Amino acid sequence: MMIEWEHVLKLRDDIGSGAFASVVEMFLDEVEAVLMRLDVSDADQLCRDMHLLKGCALNLGFSEFVRLCAIGESRAATGHASQADLDAVLSCYSRSKQLFLRDLPHVAGVDPLGGLGVA
């Protein structure tokens, strides 16, 4: 399962639909900024970036993306940053984002991006 919808719905219920839309927008902006700078040649930064991505993704239920970020973080932390599969991380995020934005209005009854669609 790429998205844990129960987690998404709980977050929406906990913070309200208006705040939820802001959280989604901030999540997408922050994650995409970090994804653009991922680099296996700097293991310490890669470890920090993967940890940040993992934490952000946990908040919005991107479960498969969380798993891949955890693997990348572990590899970077143990001196094997070059073995982090950044292509898989990027691809998973793209698929997860597309699924999330496509299904969110139907599952959660909100369209936090106001119909901006999937980039």
GROMACS elastic network, one bead per residue, 0.5 to 0.9 nm:
[ bonds ]
;  ai    aj funct       b0    kb
    1     4     6  0.69148   500
    1    62     6  0.88167   500
    1    63     6  0.70279   500
    1    64     6  0.69284   500
    2    61     6  0.80409   500
    2    62     6  0.58807   500
    2    63     6  0.53985   500
    2    65     6  0.73703   500
    2    92     6  0.85081   500
    2    95     6  0.85166   500
    2    96     6  0.61362   500
    2    99     6  0.82933   500
    2   100     6  0.88553   500
    3     6     6  0.88018   500
    3     7     6  0.86144   500
    3     8     6  0.82971   500
    3    60     6  0.80336   500
    3    61     6  0.52709   500
    3    63     6  0.56418   500
    3    64     6  0.74102   500
    3    65     6  0.89426   500
    3    96     6  0.69958   500
    3    99     6  0.80414   500
    3   100     6  0.70550   500
    4     7     6  0.55584   500
    4     8     6  0.66571   500
    4    60     6  0.79625   500
    4    62     6  0.65834   500
    4    63     6  0.63723   500
    5     9     6  0.61086   500
    5    10     6  0.85115   500
    5    60     6  0.85367   500
    5    61     6  0.66592   500
    5    62     6  0.89860   500
    5   104     6  0.86804   500
    5   107     6  0.75573   500
    5   108     6  0.83376   500
    6     9     6  0.51678   500
    6    10     6  0.61704   500
    6    11     6  0.86618   500
    6    61     6  0.81632   500
    7    10     6  0.51207   500
    7    11     6  0.62274   500
    7    12     6  0.86523   500
    7    58     6  0.88712   500
    7    59     6  0.79145   500
    7    60     6  0.69798   500
    7    61     6  0.57140   500
    8    11     6  0.51993   500
    8    12     6  0.62227   500
    8    13     6  0.86267   500
    8    59     6  0.78613   500
    8    60     6  0.55910   500
    8    61     6  0.59419   500
    8   104     6  0.89133   500
    8   108     6  0.78556   500
    9    12     6  0.50293   500
    9    13     6  0.60640   500
    9    14     6  0.84716   500
    9   107     6  0.81467   500
    9   108     6  0.61575   500
   10    13     6  0.50539   500
   10    14     6  0.59683   500
   10    15     6  0.86353   500
   11    14     6  0.50212   500
   11    15     6  0.61730   500
   11    16     6  0.79871   500
   11    20     6  0.74042   500
   11    59     6  0.78507   500
   11    60     6  0.77516   500
   12    15     6  0.55081   500
   12    16     6  0.52908   500
   12    17     6  0.57469   500
   12    18     6  0.87576   500
   12    19     6  0.79998   500
   12    20     6  0.54687   500
   12    21     6  0.86507   500
   12   108     6  0.78466   500
   13    16     6  0.53414   500
   13    17     6  0.73087   500
   13    20     6  0.86184   500
   14    20     6  0.89355   500
   15    18     6  0.80419   500
   15    19     6  0.59456   500
   15    20     6  0.62734   500
   16    19     6  0.56255   500
   16    20     6  0.59617   500
   16    21     6  0.87703   500
   17    21     6  0.62433   500
   17    22     6  0.88482   500
   17   110     6  0.69924   500
   17   112     6  0.80062   500
   18    21     6  0.53722   500
   18    22     6  0.67712   500
   18    23     6  0.89370   500
   18   112     6  0.79167   500
   19    22     6  0.51127   500
   19    23     6  0.62343   500
   19    24     6  0.87217   500
   20    24     6  0.61982   500
   20    25     6  0.86267   500
   20   110     6  0.89806   500
   20   112     6  0.72338   500
   21    24     6  0.51930   500
   21    25     6  0.62891   500
   21    26     6  0.87074   500
   21   110     6  0.80096   500
   21   111     6  0.75512   500
   21   113     6  0.68070   500
   21   114     6  0.89697   500
   22    25     6  0.51224   500
   22    26     6  0.61347   500
   22    27     6  0.84507   500
   22   112     6  0.73265   500
   22   113     6  0.87158   500
   23    26     6  0.51395   500
   23    27     6  0.59428   500
   23    28     6  0.86059   500
   23    60     6  0.88655   500
   23   112     6  0.88673   500
   24    27     6  0.50235   500
   24    28     6  0.62203   500
   24    29     6  0.86383   500
   24    60     6  0.77852   500
   24   112     6  0.68375   500
   24   113     6  0.79985   500
   25    28     6  0.53189   500
   25    29     6  0.62593   500
   25    30     6  0.86323   500
   25   112     6  0.74597   500
   25   113     6  0.69914   500
   26    29     6  0.51413   500
   26    30     6  0.59676   500
   26    31     6  0.83654   500
   27    30     6  0.52948   500
   27    31     6  0.59210   500
   27    32     6  0.83491   500
   27    56     6  0.66086   500
   27    57     6  0.80036   500
   27    59     6  0.88227   500
   27    60     6  0.82000   500
   28    31     6  0.53327   500
   28    32     6  0.59893   500
   28    33     6  0.85058   500
   28    97     6  0.83226   500
   29    32     6  0.53926   500
   29    33     6  0.62167   500
   29    34     6  0.87954   500
   30    33     6  0.52023   500
   30    34     6  0.63338   500
   30    35     6  0.86356   500
   30    53     6  0.86179   500
   30    56     6  0.84260   500
   31    34     6  0.52083   500
   31    35     6  0.60609   500
   31    36     6  0.86932   500
   31    52     6  0.84401   500
   31    53     6  0.62164   500
   31    56     6  0.73381   500
   31    57     6  0.83283   500
   32    36     6  0.62684   500
   32    37     6  0.89921   500
   33    36     6  0.53748   500
   33    37     6  0.69695   500
   34    37     6  0.54185   500
   34    38     6  0.65410   500
   34    49     6  0.65739   500
   34    50     6  0.87221   500
   34    52     6  0.84206   500
   34    53     6  0.74878   500
   35    38     6  0.54299   500
   35    49     6  0.82189   500
   35    53     6  0.82753   500
   35    86     6  0.89520   500
   35    89     6  0.86904   500
   35    90     6  0.71543   500
   36    39     6  0.88487   500
   37    46     6  0.89248   500
   37    49     6  0.86296   500
   38    42     6  0.88444   500
   38    45     6  0.81901   500
   38    46     6  0.62408   500
   38    49     6  0.71485   500
   38    50     6  0.84276   500
   38    86     6  0.76191   500
   39    42     6  0.61409   500
   39    43     6  0.79491   500
   39    45     6  0.79394   500
   39    46     6  0.62435   500
   39    81     6  0.86951   500
   39    82     6  0.88936   500
   39    86     6  0.83436   500
   40    43     6  0.60428   500
   40    45     6  0.86353   500
   40    46     6  0.63228   500
   40    76     6  0.78610   500
   40    80     6  0.88396   500
   40    81     6  0.52456   500
   40    82     6  0.52225   500
   40    83     6  0.80894   500
   40    84     6  0.70989   500
   40    86     6  0.81972   500
   41    45     6  0.89418   500
   41    46     6  0.81839   500
   41    81     6  0.72149   500
   41    82     6  0.70308   500
   42    45     6  0.55229   500
   42    46     6  0.60341   500
   42    47     6  0.85850   500
   42    76     6  0.85820   500
   42    81     6  0.77031   500
   43    47     6  0.60001   500
   43    48     6  0.86337   500
   43    75     6  0.86707   500
   43    76     6  0.50340   500
   43    77     6  0.69986   500
   43    78     6  0.88660   500
   43    79     6  0.68755   500
   43    80     6  0.77712   500
   43    81     6  0.53025   500
   43    82     6  0.81642   500
   44    47     6  0.51589   500
   44    48     6  0.63837   500
   44    49     6  0.86539   500
   44    76     6  0.68897   500
   44    77     6  0.70940   500
   44    79     6  0.89741   500
   44    81     6  0.87141   500
   45    48     6  0.50554   500
   45    49     6  0.59889   500
   45    50     6  0.84646   500
   45    76     6  0.86381   500
   46    50     6  0.59480   500
   46    51     6  0.83750   500
   46    72     6  0.80000   500
   46    73     6  0.70500   500
   46    76     6  0.62930   500
   46    77     6  0.85338   500
   46    81     6  0.72851   500
   47    50     6  0.52527   500
   47    51     6  0.61179   500
   47    52     6  0.86269   500
   47    72     6  0.73134   500
   47    74     6  0.73641   500
   47    75     6  0.80212   500
   47    76     6  0.51282   500
   47    77     6  0.57838   500
   47    81     6  0.80371   500
   48    51     6  0.50917   500
   48    52     6  0.61581   500
   48    53     6  0.86256   500
   48    73     6  0.74628   500
   48    76     6  0.89424   500
   48    77     6  0.89824   500
   49    52     6  0.50516   500
   49    53     6  0.61038   500
   49    54     6  0.84632   500
   49    69     6  0.88650   500
   49    73     6  0.79406   500
   50    53     6  0.50372   500
   50    54     6  0.59676   500
   50    55     6  0.85608   500
   50    68     6  0.88921   500
   50    69     6  0.51939   500
   50    70     6  0.68646   500
   50    71     6  0.86635   500
   50    72     6  0.63278   500
   50    73     6  0.50664   500
   50    74     6  0.88261   500
   50    76     6  0.86575   500
   51    54     6  0.50658   500
   51    55     6  0.62403   500
   51    56     6  0.86789   500
   51    69     6  0.70093   500
   51    70     6  0.70459   500
   51    72     6  0.87275   500
   51    73     6  0.60462   500
   52    55     6  0.51881   500
   52    56     6  0.61989   500
   52    57     6  0.85495   500
   52    69     6  0.88946   500
   53    56     6  0.51343   500
   53    57     6  0.60024   500
   53    58     6  0.84930   500
   53    65     6  0.85413   500
   53    66     6  0.75320   500
   53    69     6  0.66603   500
   53    70     6  0.89635   500
   54    57     6  0.51824   500
   54    58     6  0.61294   500
   54    59     6  0.88767   500
   54    62     6  0.88782   500
   54    65     6  0.74046   500
   54    67     6  0.77816   500
   54    68     6  0.83789   500
   54    69     6  0.54292   500
   54    70     6  0.64219   500
   54    73     6  0.86408   500
   55    58     6  0.51605   500
   55    59     6  0.66569   500
   55    66     6  0.77004   500
   56    59     6  0.54331   500
   56    60     6  0.70904   500
   56    62     6  0.88028   500
   56    66     6  0.86102   500
   57    60     6  0.53984   500
   57    61     6  0.61060   500
   57    62     6  0.50851   500
   57    63     6  0.72487   500
   57    65     6  0.68625   500
   57    66     6  0.58188   500
   58    61     6  0.51693   500
   58    62     6  0.61624   500
   58    63     6  0.68399   500
   58    65     6  0.87649   500
   58    66     6  0.63434   500
   59    62     6  0.79130   500
   60    63     6  0.85663   500
   61    64     6  0.88040   500
   61    65     6  0.89791   500
   61    66     6  0.83358   500
   62    65     6  0.54724   500
   62    66     6  0.61261   500
   62    67     6  0.88440   500
   62    93     6  0.81894   500
   62    96     6  0.66272   500
   62    97     6  0.84098   500
   62   100     6  0.84686   500
   63    66     6  0.50016   500
   63    67     6  0.63186   500
   63    68     6  0.88545   500
   63    96     6  0.89239   500
   64    67     6  0.50532   500
   64    68     6  0.63968   500
   64    69     6  0.86639   500
   64    92     6  0.72039   500
   64    93     6  0.85977   500
   64    96     6  0.80520   500
   65    68     6  0.51962   500
   65    69     6  0.61195   500
   65    70     6  0.85530   500
   65    89     6  0.66004   500
   65    90     6  0.87870   500
   65    92     6  0.58473   500
   65    93     6  0.59818   500
   65    96     6  0.74132   500
   66    69     6  0.51376   500
   66    70     6  0.61072   500
   66    71     6  0.86950   500
   67    70     6  0.51698   500
   67    71     6  0.64004   500
   67    72     6  0.87787   500
   68    71     6  0.51200   500
   68    72     6  0.62485   500
   68    73     6  0.85718   500
   68    84     6  0.89164   500
   68    85     6  0.82103   500
   68    86     6  0.89732   500
   68    88     6  0.75446   500
   68    89     6  0.59860   500
   68    92     6  0.81710   500
   69    73     6  0.59637   500
   69    74     6  0.84702   500
   69    84     6  0.88737   500
   69    89     6  0.67545   500
   70    73     6  0.50073   500
   70    74     6  0.60781   500
   70    75     6  0.85678   500
   71    74     6  0.51271   500
   71    75     6  0.61814   500
   71    76     6  0.86201   500
   71    84     6  0.73058   500
   71    85     6  0.87109   500
   72    75     6  0.51323   500
   72    76     6  0.61278   500
   72    77     6  0.84835   500
   72    80     6  0.88926   500
   72    81     6  0.72326   500
   72    83     6  0.78513   500
   72    85     6  0.68792   500
   72    86     6  0.78395   500
   72    89     6  0.83895   500
   73    76     6  0.51803   500
   73    77     6  0.60038   500
   73    78     6  0.86112   500
   73    81     6  0.81263   500
   73    84     6  0.79257   500
   74    77     6  0.50490   500
   74    78     6  0.61800   500
   74    79     6  0.87338   500
   74    80     6  0.82771   500
   74    81     6  0.84778   500
   74    84     6  0.87119   500
   75    78     6  0.52958   500
   75    79     6  0.63876   500
   75    81     6  0.53034   500
   75    82     6  0.80351   500
   75    83     6  0.66383   500
   75    84     6  0.61056   500
   76    79     6  0.53672   500
   76    80     6  0.52228   500
   76    82     6  0.76616   500
   76    83     6  0.80795   500
   76    84     6  0.70671   500
   77    80     6  0.73185   500
   77    81     6  0.74482   500
   78    81     6  0.77337   500
   79    82     6  0.83518   500
   80    83     6  0.55097   500
   80    84     6  0.72569   500
   81    84     6  0.53465   500
   81    85     6  0.89284   500
   82    85     6  0.80253   500
   83    86     6  0.87917   500
   84    87     6  0.88083   500
   84    88     6  0.88842   500
   84    89     6  0.87643   500
   85    88     6  0.54275   500
   85    89     6  0.64838   500
   85    90     6  0.88758   500
   86    90     6  0.60793   500
   86    91     6  0.84104   500
   87    90     6  0.51964   500
   87    91     6  0.59871   500
   87    92     6  0.84051   500
   88    91     6  0.50798   500
   88    92     6  0.58822   500
   88    93     6  0.84340   500
   89    92     6  0.52169   500
   89    93     6  0.61611   500
   89    94     6  0.86505   500
   90    93     6  0.51808   500
   90    94     6  0.62225   500
   90    95     6  0.87324   500
   91    94     6  0.51275   500
   91    95     6  0.62433   500
   91    96     6  0.84921   500
   92    95     6  0.51727   500
   92    96     6  0.59063   500
   92    97     6  0.83953   500
   93    96     6  0.50079   500
   93    97     6  0.58916   500
   93    98     6  0.84218   500
   94    97     6  0.52230   500
   94    98     6  0.61719   500
   94    99     6  0.86528   500
   94   119     6  0.88548   500
   95    98     6  0.51761   500
   95    99     6  0.61796   500
   95   100     6  0.84792   500
   96    99     6  0.51733   500
   96   100     6  0.59076   500
   96   101     6  0.85229   500
   97   101     6  0.60142   500
   97   102     6  0.83065   500
   97   118     6  0.75253   500
   97   119     6  0.89376   500
   98   101     6  0.53855   500
   98   102     6  0.59745   500
   98   103     6  0.85167   500
   98   117     6  0.86222   500
   98   118     6  0.58561   500
   98   119     6  0.81020   500
   99   102     6  0.51062   500
   99   103     6  0.59712   500
   99   104     6  0.81312   500
  100   103     6  0.54262   500
  100   104     6  0.55940   500
  101   104     6  0.54100   500
  101   105     6  0.75676   500
  101   111     6  0.79272   500
  101   112     6  0.86901   500
  101   113     6  0.83888   500
  101   117     6  0.70279   500
  101   118     6  0.66213   500
  102   105     6  0.72096   500
  102   106     6  0.81468   500
  102   117     6  0.78424   500
  102   118     6  0.77797   500
  103   106     6  0.53653   500
  103   107     6  0.59965   500
  103   108     6  0.81993   500
  104   107     6  0.51291   500
  104   108     6  0.54144   500
  104   109     6  0.69136   500
  104   110     6  0.65453   500
  104   111     6  0.66316   500
  104   112     6  0.84275   500
  105   108     6  0.55706   500
  105   112     6  0.81454   500
  106   109     6  0.54521   500
  106   110     6  0.75847   500
  106   111     6  0.87195   500
  107   110     6  0.81588   500
  108   111     6  0.83309   500
  110   113     6  0.88835   500
  110   114     6  0.87696   500
  111   114     6  0.54535   500
  111   115     6  0.65093   500
  112   115     6  0.78504   500
  112   116     6  0.89785   500
  113   116     6  0.54560   500
  113   117     6  0.74079   500
  114   117     6  0.81920   500
  115   118     6  0.88973   500
  116   119     6  0.84857   500
